[in-house]
Structure formats: structure tokens, C-alpha cells
Amino acid sequence: MGLALGKRVVMASSMLGFDSLLGGLSSCIGTMTDGRQPSNATRYSLQDAVLGAFSAFFMQSPSFLEYQRQLQSRHGQDNAQSLFGLTNIPSVEQIRNILDPLPARGLSGVFISNYEQLEEQKYLRGFEVIGKHLLVALDGTQYYRSHEVSCPCCSIQTHRNGQVTYSHKAILPVVVSPSQSSVISLPPEYIYPQDGHDKQDCEQAAAKRWIASHGQMFAQRDVILLGDDLYSRLPMCETVLAQGMRFIFVCLPESHPVLYDWIEFNAAKGQVKTIETTRTRGKEKLHYQYRYLTDVPLGGTPSDIVLNWCEVTATRQRDGKQLYHNSWITPLDLNTPQQVIAVVEAARSRWKTENEYHNVLKSKGYHLEHNFGHGQQHLASFLLTLNLLAFLFHTILESVDERYQQMREMRGTRNGFFQDIVALTKYLWFESWTALIEFMLDATYPAGPIRTT
């Protein structure tokens, strides 16, 4: 038998603790349809395959299951079973074969239920802005690209030289806030060929699907959507407003020349208002100039949807170097300097989608752009969704679990934390996630040296 490390101090219960989070995922798996015919191939259940893949993402270790297979061989117990609930440990190829037919949307309910629990337990209050609104940033990213390997779900681009690029892209929505360093993952929307449509799918179409599918999540919430210049088009704006949401979308002169003619016409008449402020950032003083105009027709004619427009320019005071410039359209009120500054601060928090989400997923152990398996149906998107859930679970634990917070703070770096949990679970058996964390927090030392037998 392996060394059983558990039954130490019991962590205070939390509705959003690790066991609860994993239980929600397990329940969701239980609703999925297993299309395989009974045979030797069904020795490994959907639970084994999905939770096995998830465990590798959660532990940030592609070798986690192999380590557990070795631990089971040596000691008759393994952490894949005790931590993640696997009955049998499938191979990587077996996992890929089992997951390939499963649509990724089958996992959306896990994101939704966790969002609802965060809402119910008031954890999202710290994200509120502008009269208790939540900011939801919509941003597309590419997570697979090849000139050779493709599947029916690939987007296809033919270049001028005849070369063809196959890719997978998705919108990865997150809750963001100017006052928060973390982001909360929401259900993704995948960009792939749609049944009954000849045209390639695109980010705008996927965003509209996401708004239509998940708008009900925010039935009791005032939500502001954030998006880049792709979103500031009349059909998208109308879609958002029809769902009872608001938005702050980037609006650039090169894509809205008629609108900017309207703005310049009003500026010449003195209708565009200006705010000037100075702030200190580190050792530097920055000068901010805000310009704004209300009742701007999006299409440039009074019959079009009427919105408000604002822009900000940040310059370094000591040499006048421009550090930042951007502009947006929004239905939110821009009647006072305080409202303008609040809207701009909210709009600028969209950068956290890239810095705190995409960059973490790409370079901090989640390996967003790595090809974990492409398959012929849904494998690539299903695996990405499990990866996003792993990120979400860690984000939630870091927000609500005091022991997890202590462990992360004590260990210091993100990489150090994951290196530790992988090394410990490679050689030692823990009866639960709580036992693992408590073992890592235990400040006591063995009574004597560890000797050879």
C-alpha cells in the first residue's frame, strides 16, 4: 500500500470548494450521451475519459495519468482515483478516441453553474462597475493552426499563393473589472462551419450566437459587453440592445469614416467636450485628455441608432510622448466628467482578456496553442473547453478557498505551485484534494531522517 496522506486538519467547507467544483463537472458528464456500442472499448467510461483529460489540465502535467498508472502499479492506489474520481486510467489515445465525438457545448453548463454560485455567494460584487454592472469581454483567439491536418470543424483560409491554412478559433468570454486582477471564465463559443451556411463562420456571427444562447445567464444582472472594433457595427449593436444588455465597443476612424465626419462637424461647432486630468503612475506623471460627444448616429445619419462616443489620449508629462489612445461607442450616459472617466476605465479593462486570460492560457502552463489532439470531430474544442474549466477552477479556488490561497502565497510562483503538486502526487497517495493541500501547508518536519530500508 502507498503512504496514505490524509485526515489532517479538515478545511472549512465551501460550496465552491474543489470537491464541489469537481462534482459539478462529474454531474455534467453524467448527462452526456455515450454513442459507443458495448465492447472492450467501453471498459473506460466517459467519466474516466473526461475526468482523465481534465486532471492533466488541472495539474498542468501531460504526464499526470502516466505517473498515476505507475503509482497504482507500485502501491495499488493512485491520485487519479482519489483526487479526480477515475475508476480506470485510460491511455492518451483512448481518451482522444472517446472524446472526439462529444460536442464541447455539453460542458457549458459547468461554466454557468459556477457563475451562478459565484453570483449567489456575492463573490462577483467586487467586479461591479458603473451602478452594479458586470463587464463581460468578448474576444476571439486562435488555438490551432496547420497547413496539413484538418477536420470538418476547421476554418479554412486559402492564400494568394495557393497555400491553405486550417485553423480553430473561439470566442473566450470573461468577466473583467478595472479593480480586479483576475477574470472569470464563461462558456466559450467556437467559430466553425455552421450547418446550412455556405459562408465561413466569423467572430461576429459567433458572438451573436453566444449572446443569444447565454443571455439568460444575466437575466438578473445589468451587463456591459466589451469588444474591439469588429463589434461596433450596427447589426451587432442592435443584437446586444435587443438582449437587454449594454456595450462599450472600440470605434476606430478607419472603420467608421462617416461617424467621424459627424464628430468632426460637431467639434468645429464646439459640441465635443473635453476633460483634462493628471495622474501619477509609478514615478511618472501622465496627462489624460478625454473627448466625448452624445447622440451620435452610428451610421452617420439621424435615422440610425443613436449612441454616445468618447476617446482618451494618455501622454507622459515630462516629454509629451503618447502612451495610449483609443475611442469607443456606447449607449451608456456620458453627461458628466465622472461618467466619461468611469466608462473609459471600464472599456480599458478589456486588456485583461489578453493579459490575464489569453497570455496565462498560452504561457503559464495551460499551453492554449498546443495541439493536445485534433481528431475528426470535436476533440480540439472539447479539450480546449476542459482546459478553460481547469483555469476557472483554479481561479475560483484562489478566490474562495483560504487554504488554497495560503498555499499559493507560500509557494510564491505559479510554476512552483504546480511543480510541487505534480511531484508530490507522482510519489505519494493522497486520499483527497484537502489532504494534499493540508500536507503542503503542514509546517512540521519528520521526527527523524528518512532512511533507506
Sine and cosine of phi, psi and omega as CSV:
sin_phi,cos_phi,sin_psi,cos_psi,sin_omega,cos_omega
0.00,0.00,0.56,-0.83,0.07,-1.00
-0.98,0.21,0.21,-0.98,0.02,-1.00
-0.95,0.31,0.89,-0.45,-0.02,-1.00
-1.00,0.08,0.92,-0.40,-0.03,-1.00
-0.95,-0.32,0.99,-0.13,-0.03,-1.00
-0.23,-0.97,-0.13,-0.99,0.03,-1.00
0.83,0.56,0.63,0.78,0.16,-0.99
-1.00,-0.02,-0.61,-0.79,0.03,-1.00
-0.93,0.36,0.76,-0.65,-0.03,-1.00
-0.99,0.12,0.80,-0.61,0.01,-1.00
-0.94,0.35,0.59,-0.81,0.05,-1.00
-0.82,0.57,0.70,-0.71,-0.06,-1.00
-0.92,0.40,0.54,-0.84,0.03,-1.00
-0.59,-0.81,0.70,-0.71,0.04,-1.00
-0.88,0.47,-0.33,0.94,-0.01,-1.00
-0.89,-0.45,0.51,0.86,0.09,-1.00
-0.96,0.27,0.05,-1.00,-0.07,-1.00
-0.85,0.52,-0.72,0.70,-0.04,-1.00
-0.88,0.47,-0.63,0.78,0.02,-1.00
-0.92,0.39,-0.69,0.73,0.01,-1.00
-0.88,0.47,-0.73,0.68,0.00,-1.00
-0.92,0.39,-0.58,0.81,0.04,-1.00
-0.89,0.46,-0.61,0.79,0.05,-1.00
-0.90,0.43,-0.66,0.75,0.05,-1.00
-0.91,0.42,-0.69,0.73,-0.01,-1.00
-0.89,0.46,-0.65,0.76,0.03,-1.00
-0.89,0.45,-0.63,0.77,0.03,-1.00
-0.90,0.45,-0.68,0.74,0.03,-1.00
-0.86,0.51,-0.59,0.81,-0.01,-1.00
-0.89,0.45,-0.32,0.95,0.02,-1.00
-1.00,-0.01,-0.13,0.99,-0.05,-1.00
-0.98,0.18,0.50,-0.87,0.01,-1.00
-1.00,-0.03,0.81,-0.58,0.06,-1.00
-1.00,-0.09,0.95,-0.30,-0.08,-1.00
-0.99,0.12,0.04,1.00,-0.04,-1.00
-0.97,0.24,0.57,-0.82,0.11,-0.99
-0.99,0.17,0.59,-0.81,0.01,-1.00
-0.83,0.56,0.81,-0.59,0.00,-1.00
-0.18,-0.98,-0.11,-0.99,0.08,-1.00
-0.88,0.47,-0.42,0.91,-0.02,-1.00
-0.93,0.36,-0.30,0.95,-0.02,-1.00
-1.00,-0.09,0.25,0.97,0.10,-0.99
-0.85,0.53,-0.58,0.81,0.02,-1.00
-0.99,-0.12,0.85,-0.53,-0.06,-1.00
-0.98,0.21,0.20,-0.98,0.13,-0.99
-0.86,0.52,-0.62,0.78,0.03,-1.00
-0.85,0.53,-0.73,0.68,0.00,-1.00
-0.87,0.50,-0.69,0.72,-0.08,-1.00
-0.94,0.34,-0.75,0.66,-0.06,-1.00
-0.93,0.36,-0.74,0.67,0.00,-1.00
-0.92,0.39,-0.52,0.85,0.06,-1.00
-0.90,0.44,-0.73,0.68,0.05,-1.00
-0.89,0.45,-0.69,0.72,0.00,-1.00
-0.87,0.49,-0.65,0.76,-0.04,-1.00
-0.87,0.49,-0.63,0.78,0.01,-1.00
-0.90,0.43,-0.64,0.77,0.04,-1.00
-0.94,0.34,-0.68,0.73,-0.04,-1.00
-0.90,0.44,-0.63,0.77,0.01,-1.00
-0.99,0.10,-0.13,0.99,-0.06,-1.00
0.81,0.59,0.70,0.71,-0.02,-1.00
-0.61,-0.79,0.96,-0.29,0.06,-1.00
-0.87,0.50,-0.37,0.93,-0.04,-1.00
-1.00,-0.09,0.09,1.00,-0.10,-1.00
-0.83,0.56,-0.73,0.68,-0.05,-1.00
-0.92,0.40,-0.58,0.81,0.05,-1.00
-0.91,0.41,-0.64,0.77,0.07,-1.00
-0.86,0.50,-0.66,0.75,-0.03,-1.00
-0.95,0.31,-0.54,0.84,0.08,-1.00
-0.90,0.44,-0.65,0.76,0.03,-1.00
-0.93,0.38,-0.64,0.77,0.02,-1.00
-0.90,0.43,-0.65,0.76,0.05,-1.00
-0.89,0.45,-0.64,0.77,0.00,-1.00
-0.91,0.41,-0.61,0.79,-0.04,-1.00
-0.98,0.20,-0.65,0.76,-0.21,-0.98
-0.82,-0.57,-0.07,1.00,0.03,-1.00
0.98,0.19,0.12,0.99,0.04,-1.00
-0.61,-0.79,0.43,-0.90,0.02,-1.00
-0.48,-0.87,0.36,-0.93,-0.05,-1.00
-0.99,0.16,-0.28,0.96,0.10,-0.99
-0.89,0.46,-0.60,0.80,0.03,-1.00
-0.97,0.23,-0.76,0.65,-0.14,-0.99
-0.97,0.26,-0.55,0.84,-0.01,-1.00
-1.00,0.00,-0.64,0.77,-0.17,-0.99
-0.89,-0.45,-0.08,1.00,0.14,-0.99
0.99,0.11,0.32,0.95,0.06,-1.00
-0.96,0.28,0.60,-0.80,0.13,-0.99
-1.00,0.00,-0.72,0.69,0.07,-1.00
-0.78,-0.63,0.50,-0.86,-0.04,-1.00
-0.99,-0.16,0.95,-0.32,0.02,-1.00
-0.98,0.20,0.33,-0.94,0.10,-0.99
-0.97,0.23,0.21,-0.98,0.01,-1.00
-0.86,0.51,-0.68,0.73,-0.03,-1.00
-0.92,0.39,-0.61,0.79,0.05,-1.00
-0.90,0.43,-0.65,0.76,0.05,-1.00
-0.87,0.49,-0.72,0.69,-0.02,-1.00
-0.88,0.48,-0.69,0.72,-0.02,-1.00
-0.90,0.43,-0.62,0.78,-0.03,-1.00
-0.95,0.30,-0.62,0.79,-0.09,-1.00
-0.99,0.15,-0.42,0.91,-0.12,-0.99
-0.81,0.59,-0.65,0.76,-0.02,-1.00
-0.98,0.20,-0.09,1.00,-0.13,-0.99
-1.00,0.02,0.87,-0.49,0.06,-1.00
-0.91,0.42,0.69,-0.73,-0.04,-1.00
-0.89,0.45,-0.45,0.89,-0.04,-1.00
-0.89,0.46,-0.29,0.96,0.05,-1.00
-0.90,0.44,-0.27,0.96,0.02,-1.00
-0.99,-0.12,-0.04,1.00,-0.06,-1.00
-0.85,0.52,-0.58,0.81,-0.04,-1.00
-0.87,0.49,-0.45,0.89,0.01,-1.00
-0.93,0.38,-0.68,0.73,0.06,-1.00
-0.88,0.48,-0.70,0.71,-0.08,-1.00
-0.90,0.43,-0.72,0.69,-0.03,-1.00
-0.91,0.42,-0.60,0.80,0.03,-1.00
-0.94,0.35,-0.62,0.78,0.09,-1.00
-0.87,0.50,-0.70,0.71,-0.03,-1.00
-0.90,0.44,-0.61,0.79,0.04,-1.00
-0.93,0.36,-0.64,0.77,0.08,-1.00
-0.87,0.49,-0.65,0.76,0.04,-1.00
-0.91,0.42,-0.74,0.67,-0.05,-1.00
-0.89,0.46,-0.59,0.81,-0.04,-1.00
-1.00,-0.02,0.19,0.98,0.14,-0.99
0.94,0.33,0.25,0.97,0.00,-1.00
-0.94,0.33,-0.33,0.94,-0.04,-1.00
-1.00,0.08,-0.08,1.00,0.02,-1.00
-0.86,0.50,-0.55,0.84,0.01,-1.00
-0.93,0.36,-0.20,0.98,0.02,-1.00
-1.00,-0.09,-0.11,0.99,-0.12,-0.99
-0.94,0.35,0.60,-0.80,0.05,-1.00
-0.63,-0.78,0.33,-0.94,0.18,-0.98
0.71,0.71,0.92,0.39,0.04,-1.00
0.95,0.33,0.70,0.72,0.09,-1.00
0.92,0.39,0.46,0.89,0.15,-0.99
-0.99,0.17,0.46,-0.89,0.21,-0.98
-0.97,-0.24,0.65,-0.76,0.07,-1.00
-1.00,-0.10,0.81,-0.59,0.06,-1.00
-0.87,-0.49,0.91,-0.41,-0.01,-1.00
-1.00,-0.02,0.77,-0.64,0.07,-1.00
-0.96,-0.28,0.84,-0.55,-0.03,-1.00
-0.49,-0.87,0.73,-0.68,-0.01,-1.00
-1.00,0.02,0.49,-0.87,0.08,-1.00
-0.55,-0.83,0.41,-0.91,0.06,-1.00
-0.98,-0.18,0.74,-0.67,-0.03,-1.00
-0.84,-0.55,0.04,1.00,0.10,-1.00
-0.43,-0.90,0.62,-0.78,0.00,-1.00
-0.44,-0.90,0.72,-0.69,0.01,-1.00
-0.40,-0.92,0.46,-0.89,0.11,-0.99
-0.99,-0.14,-0.06,1.00,-0.10,-0.99
-0.80,-0.60,-0.75,0.66,-0.11,-0.99
-1.00,0.00,0.78,-0.62,-0.03,-1.00
-0.59,-0.81,0.18,-0.98,0.09,-1.00
-0.54,-0.84,0.16,-0.99,-0.02,-1.00
-0.88,0.47,-0.31,0.95,0.00,-1.00
-1.00,-0.01,0.00,1.00,-0.02,-1.00
-0.96,0.28,0.58,-0.82,0.27,-0.96
-0.99,0.13,0.59,-0.81,-0.10,-1.00
-0.86,-0.51,0.76,-0.65,0.06,-1.00
-0.79,-0.61,0.84,-0.53,0.04,-1.00
-0.98,-0.19,0.85,-0.52,-0.06,-1.00
-1.00,0.07,0.21,-0.98,-0.05,-1.00
-0.87,0.49,-0.53,0.85,-0.01,-1.00
-0.99,0.14,0.09,1.00,0.03,-1.00
1.00,-0.03,-0.19,0.98,0.00,-1.00
-0.94,0.34,0.60,-0.80,-0.02,-1.00
-0.93,-0.37,0.72,-0.70,0.06,-1.00
-0.92,-0.39,0.79,-0.61,0.09,-1.00
-0.97,-0.25,0.68,-0.73,-0.06,-1.00
-0.51,-0.86,0.33,-0.94,0.17,-0.99
-0.87,-0.50,0.73,-0.68,0.01,-1.00
-0.73,-0.68,0.35,-0.94,0.01,-1.00
-0.42,-0.91,0.42,-0.91,0.21,-0.98
-1.00,-0.06,0.79,-0.62,-0.04,-1.00
-0.90,-0.44,1.00,0.08,-0.06,-1.00
-0.94,0.33,0.58,-0.82,0.05,-1.00
-0.59,-0.80,0.49,-0.87,0.18,-0.98
-0.99,0.11,0.79,-0.61,-0.02,-1.00
-0.79,-0.61,0.22,-0.98,0.06,-1.00
-0.36,-0.93,0.60,-0.80,0.06,-1.00
-0.87,0.49,-0.42,0.91,-0.09,-1.00
-1.00,-0.08,0.00,1.00,-0.07,-1.00
-0.86,-0.51,0.66,-0.75,0.05,-1.00
-1.00,0.09,-0.39,0.92,-0.02,-1.00
-1.00,-0.08,0.23,-0.97,0.09,-1.00
-0.77,-0.64,0.43,-0.90,-0.02,-1.00
-0.94,-0.34,0.88,-0.47,-0.03,-1.00
-0.94,0.33,0.64,-0.76,0.09,-1.00
-0.88,-0.47,0.16,-0.99,-0.04,-1.00
-0.84,0.55,0.72,-0.69,0.05,-1.00
-0.97,0.23,0.27,-0.96,0.14,-0.99
-0.79,-0.61,0.83,-0.56,-0.11,-0.99
-1.00,-0.02,0.62,-0.78,0.01,-1.00
-0.99,-0.12,0.96,-0.27,-0.04,-1.00
-0.43,-0.90,0.29,-0.96,-0.04,-1.00
-0.82,0.57,0.75,-0.66,-0.03,-1.00
-0.99,-0.13,0.63,-0.78,0.04,-1.00
-0.86,0.52,0.73,-0.68,0.05,-1.00
0.99,0.12,0.10,1.00,0.00,-1.00
-0.85,-0.53,0.75,-0.66,0.02,-1.00
-0.99,0.10,-0.50,0.87,-0.06,-1.00
-0.96,0.26,0.44,-0.90,0.14,-0.99
-0.88,0.47,0.60,-0.80,0.11,-0.99
-0.93,0.36,0.37,-0.93,-0.03,-1.00
-0.59,-0.81,0.17,-0.98,-0.07,-1.00
-0.89,0.45,-0.65,0.76,-0.01,-1.00
-0.89,0.45,-0.68,0.73,0.00,-1.00
-0.91,0.42,-0.65,0.76,0.02,-1.00
-0.91,0.42,-0.62,0.78,0.02,-1.00
-0.89,0.45,-0.64,0.77,0.04,-1.00
-0.90,0.44,-0.63,0.77,0.05,-1.00
-0.89,0.45,-0.67,0.75,-0.01,-1.00
-0.90,0.44,-0.69,0.72,0.00,-1.00
-0.89,0.46,-0.68,0.73,-0.01,-1.00
-0.93,0.37,-0.61,0.79,-0.07,-1.00
-0.98,0.20,-0.57,0.83,-0.18,-0.98
-0.89,-0.46,0.11,0.99,0.04,-1.00
-0.85,0.52,-0.51,0.86,-0.03,-1.00
-0.91,0.42,-0.40,0.92,0.06,-1.00
-0.82,0.57,-0.52,0.85,-0.13,-0.99
-0.95,-0.32,0.46,0.89,-0.04,-1.00
-0.86,0.52,-0.54,0.84,-0.01,-1.00
-0.98,-0.22,0.30,0.95,-0.10,-1.00
-0.76,-0.65,0.57,-0.82,0.20,-0.98
-1.00,0.00,0.86,-0.51,-0.12,-0.99
-0.86,-0.52,0.65,-0.76,0.12,-0.99
-0.90,-0.44,0.86,-0.51,0.06,-1.00
-1.00,0.05,0.66,-0.75,0.07,-1.00
-0.92,-0.38,0.65,-0.76,0.01,-1.00
-0.36,-0.93,0.29,-0.96,0.00,-1.00
-0.99,0.14,-0.22,-0.98,-0.13,-0.99
-0.90,0.43,-0.38,0.93,0.05,-1.00
-0.87,0.50,-0.46,0.89,-0.12,-0.99
-1.00,0.03,-0.29,0.96,-0.11,-0.99
-1.00,0.07,0.79,0.61,0.07,-1.00
-0.90,-0.43,0.43,-0.90,-0.11,-0.99
-0.82,0.57,-0.74,0.67,-0.03,-1.00
-0.87,0.50,-0.65,0.76,0.00,-1.00
-0.92,0.39,-0.69,0.72,0.01,-1.00
-0.88,0.48,-0.66,0.75,0.02,-1.00
-0.91,0.41,-0.62,0.78,0.03,-1.00
-0.87,0.49,-0.71,0.70,-0.02,-1.00
-0.90,0.44,-0.73,0.68,-0.02,-1.00
-0.91,0.42,-0.57,0.82,0.01,-1.00
-0.91,0.41,-0.42,0.91,0.03,-1.00
-1.00,0.05,0.07,1.00,0.00,-1.00
0.98,0.20,0.26,0.97,0.03,-1.00
-0.98,-0.21,0.21,-0.98,0.13,-0.99
-0.87,-0.49,0.05,-1.00,-0.07,-1.00
-0.44,-0.90,0.35,-0.94,0.23,-0.97
-0.72,-0.70,0.97,-0.24,-0.07,-1.00
-0.92,-0.38,0.66,-0.75,0.10,-0.99
-0.85,0.53,0.65,-0.76,-0.04,-1.00
-0.67,-0.74,0.97,-0.25,-0.11,-0.99
-0.99,-0.16,0.52,-0.85,-0.02,-1.00
-0.86,0.52,-0.62,0.79,-0.08,-1.00
-0.93,0.38,-0.40,0.92,0.01,-1.00
-0.98,-0.20,-0.14,0.99,0.00,-1.00
-0.70,-0.71,0.86,0.51,-0.09,-1.00
-0.89,0.46,-0.61,0.80,-0.02,-1.00
-0.93,0.37,-0.67,0.75,0.03,-1.00
-0.87,0.49,-0.67,0.74,-0.02,-1.00
-0.95,0.30,-0.44,0.90,0.16,-0.99
-0.89,0.46,-0.65,0.76,0.03,-1.00
-0.88,0.47,-0.69,0.72,-0.02,-1.00
-0.90,0.44,-0.71,0.71,-0.01,-1.00
-0.92,0.40,-0.58,0.82,0.07,-1.00
-0.87,0.49,-0.69,0.72,0.01,-1.00
-0.96,0.29,-0.52,0.85,0.05,-1.00
-0.90,0.44,-0.62,0.78,0.01,-1.00
-0.90,0.43,-0.43,0.90,0.04,-1.00
-1.00,-0.04,0.06,1.00,0.02,-1.00
0.99,0.17,0.30,0.95,-0.05,-1.00
-1.00,0.06,-0.34,0.94,0.03,-1.00
-0.99,0.13,0.86,-0.51,-0.07,-1.00
-1.00,-0.03,0.41,-0.91,-0.07,-1.00
-0.76,-0.65,0.62,-0.78,0.09,-1.00
-0.81,-0.58,0.68,-0.74,0.03,-1.00
-0.85,-0.53,0.76,-0.65,0.07,-1.00
-0.63,-0.77,0.35,-0.93,0.08,-1.00
-0.78,-0.63,0.73,-0.69,0.02,-1.00
-0.74,-0.68,0.40,-0.92,0.04,-1.00
-0.98,-0.21,0.79,-0.62,0.07,-1.00
-0.80,-0.59,0.96,-0.29,-0.13,-0.99
0.92,0.40,-0.83,-0.56,0.03,-1.00
-0.99,-0.10,-0.03,1.00,-0.07,-1.00
-0.98,-0.21,0.57,-0.82,0.17,-0.99
-0.98,-0.19,0.79,-0.62,-0.04,-1.00
-0.92,-0.39,0.66,-0.75,0.03,-1.00
-0.97,-0.22,0.80,-0.60,0.00,-1.00
-0.92,-0.38,0.78,-0.62,0.12,-0.99
-0.89,-0.45,0.85,-0.53,0.04,-1.00
-0.96,-0.30,0.71,-0.71,0.14,-0.99
-0.83,-0.55,0.61,-0.79,-0.02,-1.00
-0.46,-0.89,0.44,-0.90,0.00,-1.00
-0.55,-0.83,0.73,-0.69,0.01,-1.00
-0.99,-0.14,0.30,-0.95,0.06,-1.00
0.84,0.54,0.82,0.57,0.01,-1.00
-0.98,-0.18,0.86,-0.51,0.06,-1.00
-0.95,0.31,0.82,-0.57,-0.12,-0.99
-0.86,0.51,-0.64,0.76,-0.01,-1.00
-1.00,0.00,0.01,1.00,0.03,-1.00
1.00,-0.05,-0.06,1.00,0.04,-1.00
-0.84,-0.54,0.53,-0.85,-0.08,-1.00
-0.86,0.52,-0.34,0.94,-0.02,-1.00
-0.98,0.20,-0.21,0.98,-0.01,-1.00
-0.99,0.14,0.18,-0.98,0.06,-1.00
-0.84,0.54,0.71,-0.71,-0.07,-1.00
-0.97,-0.23,0.80,-0.60,-0.05,-1.00
-0.76,-0.65,-0.09,-1.00,0.08,-1.00
-0.89,-0.45,0.50,-0.87,-0.10,-1.00
-0.81,-0.59,0.61,-0.80,0.09,-1.00
-0.50,-0.86,0.37,-0.93,0.06,-1.00
-0.58,-0.82,0.34,-0.94,0.07,-1.00
-0.67,-0.74,0.60,-0.80,0.12,-0.99
-0.78,-0.62,0.83,-0.56,0.02,-1.00
-0.94,-0.35,0.79,-0.61,0.02,-1.00
-0.80,-0.60,0.51,-0.86,0.06,-1.00
-0.98,0.18,0.80,-0.60,-0.18,-0.98
-0.92,0.40,-0.58,0.82,-0.12,-0.99
-0.94,0.33,-0.44,0.90,-0.02,-1.00
-0.71,-0.71,0.02,1.00,0.04,-1.00
0.96,0.28,0.19,0.98,-0.01,-1.00
-0.93,0.36,0.76,-0.64,0.03,-1.00
-0.97,0.24,0.82,-0.57,-0.03,-1.00
-0.98,-0.21,-0.43,0.90,-0.06,-1.00
-0.35,-0.94,0.59,-0.80,0.12,-0.99
-0.44,-0.90,0.70,-0.71,0.07,-1.00
-0.29,-0.96,0.27,-0.96,0.00,-1.00
-0.58,-0.81,0.41,-0.91,-0.12,-0.99
-0.58,-0.82,0.32,-0.95,0.21,-0.98
-0.87,-0.49,0.50,-0.87,-0.06,-1.00
-0.31,-0.95,0.49,-0.87,0.16,-0.99
-1.00,0.09,-0.09,1.00,0.00,-1.00
-0.92,0.38,0.51,-0.86,-0.02,-1.00
-0.90,0.44,0.69,-0.73,0.11,-0.99
-0.78,-0.63,0.89,0.46,-0.09,-1.00
-0.98,-0.20,-0.28,0.96,-0.02,-1.00
-0.73,-0.69,0.36,-0.93,0.07,-1.00
-0.83,0.55,-0.62,0.79,0.00,-1.00
-0.89,0.46,-0.65,0.76,0.02,-1.00
-0.91,0.41,-0.67,0.75,0.00,-1.00
-0.88,0.47,-0.75,0.66,-0.03,-1.00
-0.90,0.44,-0.64,0.77,0.01,-1.00
-0.90,0.44,-0.66,0.75,0.02,-1.00
-0.91,0.42,-0.67,0.74,0.01,-1.00
-0.90,0.43,-0.68,0.74,0.03,-1.00
-0.88,0.48,-0.66,0.75,0.04,-1.00
-0.89,0.45,-0.71,0.70,-0.03,-1.00
-0.88,0.48,-0.64,0.77,-0.05,-1.00
-0.95,0.31,-0.28,0.96,0.02,-1.00
-0.95,0.32,-0.14,0.99,0.05,-1.00
-0.88,0.47,-0.39,0.92,0.02,-1.00
-0.88,0.48,-0.38,0.93,0.00,-1.00
-0.93,0.38,-0.38,0.93,0.10,-1.00
-0.86,0.52,-0.64,0.76,0.01,-1.00
-0.99,0.15,-0.76,0.65,-0.11,-0.99
-0.95,0.30,-0.71,0.70,-0.10,-0.99
-1.00,-0.08,-0.12,0.99,-0.06,-1.00
-0.83,-0.56,-0.94,0.34,-0.06,-1.00
-0.87,0.49,-0.71,0.70,-0.03,-1.00
-0.91,0.41,-0.62,0.78,0.06,-1.00
-0.90,0.44,-0.70,0.72,0.00,-1.00
-0.90,0.43,-0.53,0.85,-0.06,-1.00
-1.00,0.07,-0.56,0.83,-0.20,-0.98
-0.81,-0.59,0.00,1.00,-0.07,-1.00
-0.90,-0.44,0.58,0.82,0.13,-0.99
0.96,-0.28,-0.30,0.95,-0.01,-1.00
-1.00,0.04,-0.33,0.94,0.12,-0.99
0.80,0.61,0.82,0.58,-0.08,-1.00
-0.78,0.63,-0.66,0.75,-0.12,-0.99
-1.00,-0.01,0.05,1.00,0.04,-1.00
-0.97,0.23,0.62,-0.78,0.02,-1.00
-1.00,0.08,1.00,-0.06,0.03,-1.00
-0.98,0.21,-0.21,0.98,-0.01,-1.00
0.41,-0.91,0.75,-0.66,-0.09,-1.00
-0.99,-0.17,-0.71,0.71,0.03,-1.00
0.94,0.34,-0.14,-0.99,0.02,-1.00
-0.89,-0.46,-0.05,1.00,0.01,-1.00
-0.74,-0.67,-1.00,-0.05,-0.15,-0.99
-0.90,-0.43,0.16,0.99,-0.16,-0.99
-0.84,0.54,-0.74,0.67,-0.07,-1.00
-0.87,0.49,-0.72,0.70,-0.03,-1.00
-0.95,0.31,-0.55,0.83,0.02,-1.00
-0.92,0.40,-0.69,0.72,0.02,-1.00
-0.91,0.42,-0.64,0.77,0.06,-1.00
-0.88,0.48,-0.65,0.76,-0.01,-1.00
-0.89,0.45,-0.65,0.76,0.08,-1.00
-0.90,0.44,-0.61,0.80,0.04,-1.00
-0.90,0.44,-0.67,0.74,0.03,-1.00
-0.91,0.42,-0.61,0.80,0.05,-1.00
-0.91,0.41,-0.62,0.78,0.06,-1.00
-0.87,0.50,-0.70,0.71,0.06,-1.00
-0.87,0.50,-0.70,0.71,-0.01,-1.00
-0.89,0.46,-0.70,0.71,-0.02,-1.00
-0.87,0.49,-0.69,0.72,0.03,-1.00
-0.91,0.42,-0.62,0.79,0.04,-1.00
-0.89,0.46,-0.70,0.71,-0.01,-1.00
-0.91,0.42,-0.72,0.69,0.00,-1.00
-0.87,0.50,-0.62,0.78,0.01,-1.00
-0.93,0.37,-0.36,0.93,-0.01,-1.00
-1.00,-0.03,-0.56,0.83,-0.19,-0.98
-0.88,-0.47,-0.28,0.96,-0.12,-0.99
-0.97,-0.25,0.95,-0.32,-0.08,-1.00
-0.89,0.46,-0.65,0.76,0.00,-1.00
-0.90,0.43,-0.66,0.76,0.06,-1.00
-0.89,0.46,-0.68,0.73,0.03,-1.00
-0.86,0.51,-0.70,0.71,0.01,-1.00
-0.88,0.47,-0.66,0.75,-0.02,-1.00
-0.90,0.43,-0.70,0.71,0.00,-1.00
-0.90,0.44,-0.66,0.75,0.00,-1.00
-0.92,0.38,-0.65,0.76,-0.01,-1.00
-0.91,0.41,-0.65,0.76,-0.06,-1.00
-0.97,0.22,-0.43,0.90,0.07,-1.00
1.00,0.01,-1.00,0.04,-0.11,-0.99
-1.00,0.09,0.45,-0.89,0.08,-1.00
-0.87,0.49,-0.72,0.69,-0.03,-1.00
-0.89,0.46,-0.64,0.77,0.01,-1.00
-0.88,0.47,-0.64,0.76,0.02,-1.00
-0.88,0.48,-0.75,0.66,-0.05,-1.00
-0.94,0.34,-0.58,0.82,0.07,-1.00
-0.87,0.50,-0.64,0.77,-0.02,-1.00
-0.92,0.40,-0.74,0.67,-0.08,-1.00
-0.93,0.36,-0.52,0.85,0.05,-1.00
-0.94,0.34,-0.70,0.72,-0.01,-1.00
-0.89,0.45,-0.69,0.72,-0.02,-1.00
-0.90,0.44,-0.72,0.70,-0.05,-1.00
-0.96,0.26,-0.23,0.97,0.07,-1.00
-0.94,0.33,-0.58,0.81,-0.12,-0.99
-0.93,-0.38,-0.37,0.93,-0.09,-1.00
-0.86,-0.52,0.53,-0.85,0.04,-1.00
-0.98,-0.18,0.75,-0.66,0.03,-1.00
-0.89,-0.46,0.66,-0.75,-0.06,-1.00
-0.98,0.21,-0.23,0.97,0.00,-1.00
-0.26,-0.96,0.23,-0.97,0.10,-1.00
-0.89,0.46,-0.64,0.77,0.03,-1.00
-0.86,0.51,-0.68,0.73,0.01,-1.00
-0.88,0.47,-0.63,0.78,0.03,-1.00
-0.89,0.45,-0.75,0.66,-0.03,-1.00
-0.91,0.42,-0.68,0.74,0.00,-1.00
-0.90,0.44,-0.61,0.79,0.05,-1.00
-0.88,0.47,-0.67,0.75,-0.02,-1.00
-0.94,0.35,-0.47,0.88,0.00,-1.00
-1.00,0.06,-0.25,0.97,-0.05,-1.00
-0.91,0.42,0.87,-0.50,-0.06,-1.00
-1.00,0.03,-0.05,1.00,-0.03,-1.00
-0.98,0.18,0.33,-0.94,-0.01,-1.00
-0.87,-0.49,0.39,-0.92,0.06,-1.00
-0.84,0.54,0.54,-0.84,-0.04,-1.00
-0.89,0.46,-0.48,0.88,0.00,-1.00
-0.58,-0.81,0.02,-1.00,0.00,-1.00
-0.93,0.36,0.46,-0.89,0.09,-1.00
-0.99,0.14,0.89,-0.45,-0.11,-0.99
-0.96,-0.29,0.32,-0.95,0.13,-0.99
-0.96,0.26,0.44,-0.90,0.00,-1.00
-0.99,-0.11,0.00,0.00,0.00,0.00
